[in-house]
Amino acid sequence: MSSQGPKEELLGLLPLSGQTRGEDLENAVQKCLEDNGIDINKIVSVATDAARKALCAQIFPAEIVEVMTLIIKIINSILAKALDHRQFKDFLEEIDSQFSDLLLHNKVRWLSRGNVLQRFALCLSEIKIFLNEKSIDHPELEKDKWLQKFNFMVEPQ
């Protein structure tokens, strides 16, 4: 650190192929530090892009996985039937929602999970109204404990 205080520098971009488990990330970072002659014992902190999503994507506790499973189930129930999907889109347009549709989660791309959660969070009140009008009951959407777990998963804006 210089007398002017800390400064931000990009040490490297590390392409990861194959698996991207925590162990794989750690090995890549260690190699990058070694290649650049940096003693890991002198590292105070490390910042990464999308670290929470990447590292936690496959290792969430069962109770958090249940939250994601319900969200996917609700989204699929709205998007799977053409009539329901069209009615939901019409409903969003009718109330001048900032969005015109929901996003579909793709299990293959863990990055899509964050986008799906974000959109679901921003449309939650509309989703509750639509499900209520369709007499589809998901009491979890009203429970504080479930909402806390859900909000933990949503990337802050």
Backbone bond lengths (Angstrom), bond angles and torsions (degrees), N, CA, C in turn:
res aa  C-N    CA-C-N  psi(-1)  N-CA   C-N-CA  omega(-1)  CA-C   N-CA-C  phi
1 M - - - 1.446 - - 1.520 108.33 -
2 S 1.300 116.00 136.53 1.464 121.07 -179.70 1.524 110.24 -85.49
3 S 1.314 116.01 173.53 1.465 120.54 178.66 1.527 111.49 -67.47
4 Q 1.312 117.00 -14.88 1.465 121.30 179.10 1.527 111.67 -86.06
5 G 1.310 117.90 1.96 1.458 121.85 179.93 1.515 111.24 97.48
6 P 1.321 115.64 -175.52 1.467 119.15 -177.97 1.520 111.34 -68.12
7 K 1.312 115.18 152.19 1.457 119.30 174.33 1.519 108.43 -135.03
8 E 1.297 115.08 156.93 1.455 121.54 -176.66 1.515 109.66 -99.31
9 E 1.340 115.50 129.83 1.459 120.48 176.03 1.515 108.64 -139.74
10 L 1.301 115.88 148.99 1.453 121.55 176.38 1.516 108.09 -92.49
11 L 1.328 116.30 117.20 1.459 120.68 -179.52 1.523 111.00 -79.16
12 G 1.304 116.85 -40.42 1.457 118.45 -179.32 1.512 112.48 -178.53
13 L 1.307 114.85 161.32 1.457 122.79 171.62 1.510 106.13 -109.90
14 L 1.315 116.18 123.78 1.453 120.05 -173.96 1.522 110.84 -109.50
15 P 1.325 117.05 107.48 1.464 118.63 176.79 1.524 109.50 -71.87
16 L 1.316 116.54 132.06 1.458 121.39 179.27 1.516 108.29 -115.45
17 S 1.301 116.32 123.88 1.461 119.65 177.78 1.516 108.14 -114.65
18 G 1.295 115.91 154.81 1.463 119.75 -178.49 1.515 109.97 76.76
19 Q 1.328 115.41 -135.62 1.459 120.30 -178.14 1.526 111.39 -74.37
20 T 1.317 114.95 151.88 1.468 119.90 176.18 1.527 108.99 -130.87
21 R 1.316 115.30 57.61 1.459 120.94 175.46 1.523 108.24 -78.12
22 G 1.321 116.51 166.99 1.451 120.99 177.99 1.515 111.92 -54.51
23 E 1.326 116.01 -39.86 1.467 121.78 179.30 1.530 110.96 -61.98
24 D 1.330 116.75 -41.31 1.467 121.09 179.34 1.530 111.02 -65.13
25 L 1.337 115.76 -41.14 1.463 120.10 177.97 1.526 110.77 -64.20
26 E 1.332 115.74 -44.80 1.465 120.20 179.84 1.528 111.06 -60.01
27 N 1.317 117.09 -45.41 1.472 120.65 179.96 1.528 111.52 -62.08
28 A 1.326 117.11 -40.99 1.466 120.57 179.90 1.527 111.08 -65.41
29 V 1.332 116.59 -41.95 1.469 120.23 179.25 1.524 110.30 -66.50
30 Q 1.337 117.39 -44.18 1.473 120.54 178.48 1.524 111.21 -58.79
31 K 1.327 116.86 -43.74 1.461 120.45 -179.99 1.528 110.49 -63.71
32 C 1.324 116.75 -41.76 1.464 121.09 178.86 1.531 110.40 -61.71
33 L 1.322 117.06 -43.53 1.465 120.62 178.46 1.523 110.84 -62.76
34 E 1.332 116.15 -45.69 1.471 120.54 179.07 1.527 110.90 -61.74
35 D 1.343 116.64 -44.50 1.470 120.97 -179.80 1.528 112.13 -60.97
36 N 1.332 116.41 -26.83 1.461 121.06 -178.79 1.530 112.67 -101.90
37 G 1.341 115.86 9.61 1.461 120.37 176.48 1.518 114.53 65.75
38 I 1.313 117.21 34.18 1.465 120.94 -179.18 1.526 109.09 -106.75
39 D 1.335 115.58 126.89 1.466 121.96 178.77 1.527 108.63 -76.25
40 I 1.322 116.84 119.85 1.469 121.47 -177.29 1.524 111.74 -60.39
41 N 1.331 117.39 -26.49 1.466 121.04 -179.75 1.526 112.49 -70.87
42 K 1.324 117.10 -12.83 1.465 120.54 179.21 1.533 112.30 -98.84
43 I 1.323 116.45 1.13 1.464 121.06 178.77 1.530 108.75 -77.89
44 V 1.316 116.10 127.33 1.462 121.30 179.68 1.528 110.50 -93.23
45 S 1.328 116.63 -43.19 1.459 120.07 178.81 1.523 109.28 -155.53
46 V 1.328 114.77 161.04 1.458 121.42 178.80 1.521 107.24 -133.95
47 A 1.311 116.71 134.25 1.465 121.46 176.12 1.518 107.99 -113.27
48 T 1.316 115.96 136.22 1.460 120.55 178.26 1.515 109.10 -130.86
49 D 1.307 116.42 159.18 1.450 122.39 178.23 1.518 108.86 -89.95
50 A 1.324 117.00 127.62 1.467 123.67 177.43 1.516 112.82 62.83
51 A 1.311 117.51 28.06 1.464 120.64 -176.66 1.514 112.48 -60.93
52 R 1.326 117.57 -43.48 1.459 119.23 -177.46 1.519 110.45 -60.83
53 K 1.321 116.48 -45.09 1.466 119.33 -179.85 1.522 111.08 -65.72
54 A 1.321 116.75 -44.60 1.461 120.37 -175.31 1.513 112.03 -67.30
55 L 1.322 116.39 -47.85 1.453 119.32 -173.89 1.516 112.98 -76.31
56 C 1.318 117.10 -29.82 1.455 120.11 -175.63 1.521 113.19 -96.92
57 A 1.307 116.92 -8.09 1.464 120.48 -172.52 1.520 113.00 -53.67
58 Q 1.309 117.35 -40.73 1.456 119.99 -175.41 1.523 113.42 -104.84
59 I 1.337 119.03 -2.08 1.461 119.34 -173.46 1.521 113.52 -123.35
60 F 1.318 118.57 22.74 1.452 120.64 176.74 1.522 109.79 -64.84
61 P 1.332 117.29 147.22 1.467 120.01 174.25 1.527 110.21 -63.53
62 A 1.317 115.31 159.74 1.466 121.13 -175.93 1.523 112.34 -55.18
63 E 1.335 117.84 -38.85 1.467 119.60 -177.56 1.530 111.95 -65.49
64 I 1.330 117.58 -30.65 1.462 121.07 177.24 1.530 109.59 -77.05
65 V 1.321 116.65 -37.91 1.466 121.12 176.65 1.530 109.53 -60.29
66 E 1.337 116.54 -38.08 1.470 120.46 178.18 1.525 111.29 -61.34
67 V 1.322 116.98 -37.76 1.468 121.04 178.07 1.524 109.44 -62.85
68 M 1.330 116.78 -48.27 1.469 120.88 -179.82 1.522 110.68 -62.98
69 T 1.329 116.75 -39.17 1.461 121.20 179.39 1.526 110.78 -61.46
70 L 1.335 116.80 -42.60 1.465 119.88 178.82 1.527 111.09 -65.86
71 I 1.321 116.71 -41.53 1.468 120.25 179.30 1.526 110.22 -60.17
72 I 1.324 116.68 -46.14 1.470 120.89 178.81 1.526 110.30 -62.83
73 K 1.333 116.78 -40.43 1.464 120.91 178.97 1.532 110.62 -61.56
74 I 1.325 116.84 -44.48 1.467 120.82 179.99 1.525 110.61 -64.95
75 I 1.322 116.26 -46.64 1.472 119.82 179.18 1.524 110.43 -60.08
76 N 1.328 116.26 -46.90 1.467 119.89 -179.99 1.523 111.66 -62.30
77 S 1.340 117.37 -36.93 1.470 119.54 -179.94 1.528 111.12 -66.10
78 I 1.325 116.56 -31.18 1.470 120.18 178.21 1.526 111.06 -79.59
79 L 1.324 116.81 -41.17 1.464 120.46 -174.39 1.528 114.03 -84.98
80 A 1.331 117.90 -22.25 1.467 120.77 -172.46 1.529 113.37 -70.91
81 K 1.310 116.84 -36.83 1.463 120.26 -178.75 1.522 108.47 -97.58
82 A 1.308 115.70 123.82 1.469 120.88 -175.60 1.527 112.09 -55.59
83 L 1.329 117.46 -42.12 1.461 120.63 -178.76 1.533 110.78 -64.27
84 D 1.339 116.78 -48.39 1.469 120.32 179.09 1.523 111.03 -61.29
85 H 1.314 115.84 -42.07 1.465 120.22 -179.06 1.531 110.19 -62.55
86 R 1.320 116.44 -46.86 1.462 120.55 179.81 1.528 110.59 -63.28
87 Q 1.344 116.86 -41.64 1.465 120.47 178.97 1.529 111.04 -64.83
88 F 1.319 117.19 -38.39 1.463 120.41 178.74 1.526 110.52 -64.96
89 K 1.326 116.35 -45.34 1.468 120.16 178.41 1.530 110.81 -62.18
90 D 1.334 116.79 -41.44 1.467 120.79 177.27 1.529 110.74 -62.98
91 F 1.334 115.83 -40.93 1.463 120.84 178.57 1.527 110.78 -61.52
92 L 1.330 117.28 -44.95 1.468 120.76 178.74 1.527 111.05 -60.91
93 E 1.331 115.72 -40.66 1.468 119.73 179.02 1.532 110.79 -67.23
94 E 1.329 115.74 -41.37 1.465 121.53 -178.28 1.532 112.11 -60.94
95 I 1.321 117.20 -37.29 1.470 119.97 -178.18 1.530 112.00 -94.72
96 D 1.316 116.44 10.23 1.471 122.00 179.73 1.526 112.52 56.37
97 S 1.320 115.77 44.62 1.465 120.92 176.97 1.525 109.25 -65.89
98 Q 1.326 116.07 152.50 1.467 118.60 178.61 1.524 111.73 -71.36
99 F 1.339 117.35 -13.53 1.465 121.48 178.81 1.519 110.34 -119.09
100 S 1.323 115.19 153.91 1.460 119.65 -179.92 1.522 112.58 -106.13
101 D 1.348 117.00 -4.54 1.461 119.76 -177.68 1.523 109.80 -168.40
102 L 1.325 115.68 171.03 1.461 122.36 173.19 1.519 108.96 -93.45
103 L 1.319 116.37 165.07 1.461 121.19 174.67 1.515 108.84 -101.68
104 L 1.314 116.08 143.92 1.457 121.75 178.90 1.516 109.01 -92.40
105 H 1.338 117.24 131.63 1.465 121.83 179.59 1.519 110.06 -77.44
106 N 1.308 115.73 135.75 1.458 122.35 178.18 1.520 108.02 -113.38
107 K 1.330 117.51 112.42 1.464 121.22 -177.14 1.521 112.62 -59.66
108 V 1.303 117.28 -27.02 1.459 120.66 -176.97 1.528 110.88 -70.33
109 R 1.314 117.54 -34.88 1.466 121.22 -176.73 1.517 109.79 -107.98
110 W 1.328 117.76 104.26 1.459 119.89 -179.31 1.517 111.59 -64.93
111 L 1.326 118.57 -23.92 1.460 120.27 178.54 1.524 111.72 -64.88
112 S 1.339 117.34 -27.78 1.463 119.54 -179.99 1.522 111.08 -67.14
113 R 1.325 116.80 -24.26 1.464 121.00 -177.80 1.530 111.06 -58.13
114 G 1.313 117.00 -45.70 1.462 120.51 -179.60 1.514 112.34 -62.35
115 N 1.317 116.67 -41.50 1.467 120.86 178.83 1.523 111.47 -65.53
116 V 1.332 116.33 -40.60 1.462 121.29 179.26 1.527 109.94 -64.15
117 L 1.335 116.52 -46.03 1.463 120.80 179.67 1.527 111.38 -62.14
118 Q 1.322 115.59 -42.84 1.466 120.73 179.92 1.528 110.64 -60.29
119 R 1.328 116.84 -48.54 1.468 120.85 -179.22 1.526 110.52 -64.72
120 F 1.334 117.01 -41.71 1.465 121.13 179.01 1.530 109.52 -60.21
121 A 1.339 116.70 -43.93 1.466 121.12 179.99 1.524 110.95 -62.03
122 L 1.318 116.48 -44.06 1.460 120.58 -177.72 1.531 112.74 -71.04
123 C 1.329 116.55 -21.83 1.472 121.15 179.80 1.531 112.18 -107.73
124 L 1.329 117.63 11.01 1.464 120.55 -172.40 1.527 112.87 -57.86
125 S 1.310 118.58 -44.99 1.473 119.16 -179.21 1.528 110.66 -64.01
126 E 1.328 117.38 -39.98 1.463 120.69 177.80 1.531 111.12 -65.76
127 I 1.327 116.41 -39.61 1.468 120.91 178.93 1.526 109.73 -63.04
128 K 1.330 117.32 -44.09 1.470 121.08 179.46 1.526 110.73 -60.30
129 I 1.322 117.03 -45.51 1.471 121.05 179.79 1.524 110.14 -62.08
130 F 1.332 116.85 -46.82 1.466 121.31 -178.41 1.530 110.74 -61.59
131 L 1.335 117.12 -46.62 1.466 120.49 179.68 1.525 110.72 -62.82
132 N 1.316 117.30 -39.47 1.459 121.61 178.72 1.529 110.74 -63.07
133 E 1.328 117.05 -43.12 1.468 120.94 178.27 1.523 111.69 -63.95
134 K 1.330 116.65 -29.84 1.467 121.64 179.19 1.534 111.71 -88.99
135 S 1.341 116.98 2.37 1.474 123.29 -176.95 1.525 111.92 58.33
136 I 1.321 115.73 35.45 1.465 121.36 175.38 1.522 106.51 -100.60
137 D 1.322 115.30 118.49 1.458 120.61 -172.38 1.528 111.86 -101.10
138 H 1.301 115.41 122.12 1.466 122.64 172.39 1.529 106.86 -133.09
139 P 1.343 116.90 83.13 1.468 120.62 -175.43 1.528 113.45 -60.44
140 E 1.319 117.17 -21.96 1.470 120.68 179.42 1.529 111.43 -57.61
141 L 1.317 116.56 -32.92 1.464 120.90 -177.17 1.527 113.08 -64.16
142 E 1.321 116.74 -12.33 1.470 121.43 179.15 1.526 112.31 -106.77
143 K 1.319 117.60 -6.98 1.471 120.73 -175.04 1.526 111.05 -87.81
144 D 1.338 115.25 129.84 1.467 120.76 -178.46 1.523 112.55 -56.99
145 K 1.323 117.05 -43.23 1.470 120.18 -176.87 1.536 110.79 -63.24
146 W 1.335 116.53 -43.23 1.465 120.34 178.42 1.521 109.87 -64.20
147 L 1.328 117.02 -44.20 1.464 121.18 -179.36 1.528 111.80 -63.86
148 Q 1.330 117.36 -34.93 1.467 120.12 176.52 1.523 110.60 -63.38
149 K 1.327 116.26 -45.27 1.472 120.14 178.54 1.528 110.20 -62.65
150 F 1.326 115.85 -43.08 1.462 120.53 179.19 1.524 110.69 -61.01
151 N 1.321 116.77 -49.16 1.466 120.62 -178.44 1.521 112.27 -63.84
152 F 1.328 117.75 -29.61 1.462 121.18 175.13 1.529 110.25 -61.82
153 M 1.324 116.09 -36.92 1.460 121.14 -176.28 1.526 113.24 -77.65
154 V 1.327 117.17 -22.12 1.465 120.98 -176.04 1.519 109.44 -79.87
155 E 1.311 115.37 127.20 1.469 121.87 178.28 1.523 108.83 -66.34
156 P 1.347 118.50 128.48 1.466 119.67 179.10 1.525 111.50 -62.63
157 Q 1.327 115.99 147.94 1.474 120.07 179.66 1.496 110.77 -87.45
